[in-house]
Amino acid sequence: MKQPIDAKKIVIKIGTSSLTYENGKLNIRILDRLCRVISDLSNSGKDVILVSSGAIGVGMGKLLMKERPVLTKYKQAVAAVGQCELMFMYDKIFSDYNTTVAQVLLTNSIIKNECTKKNVINTLDTLFSMNIVPIVNENDTVSTDELEGLNLGDNDNLSSIVARLVNADLLIILTDTDGLYDSNPAVNKNAKKIDRVEKITEDIRIIATGSSSNRGTGGMSSKINAVASVYDYGIDCCIMNGKDPEKIYDLLNGENIGTYFNSNKNK
């Protein structure tokens, strides 16, 4: 059976709630630790893609906005500001660890078109061969899919699409909880974390609907949907807390971190 430590190609998704404080400003400490871990994994010979949310949240912080815009055109404008700031910070911090990054912005139309989809795959493969870490987000400036909850939807779903595109071995979804619980830990202090899931059942989906994210567009339900969409592709998944990126090392070493989902092809 394939083990996490054997994963050569890894997609890591981090959400807005893990990247930012309540006021929308970047959590630089977590950002730095995440970049350091990814740089180290890349140095060790692993191919890592980072799917990063946060453009609107960071844009709001940059523009000193207290409330998320309602109109789509303002969401797009704020996302344009935030994406620039987000990539500036990623480039700056990754450079401290001698890691080169590349921005890849995707839309639903790009993924659906066979020609442009192939171009994306070729670009990602070439970036891997050049030891460059791709940072992927949805192009909110020209696409309203994520902003309006359509098609690509949210970056949980986007991360699963990217994982399938590159035939990843492992998808790691970093969030603001320690994993999937048998009930919502925000309202039930006796909720217990589910360590491993062998199959996405209706019961698992029902449990997931009880959780939500405070600043992102997705919740636990969207994460379970993302896991389910890669299950039959032989891609293992882990939903874990993003506040301590170093625990990714523990995960890869086989320790009980987050909620681990064994793909169907591992059975």
Disulfide bonds with the S-S distance in Angstrom:
none
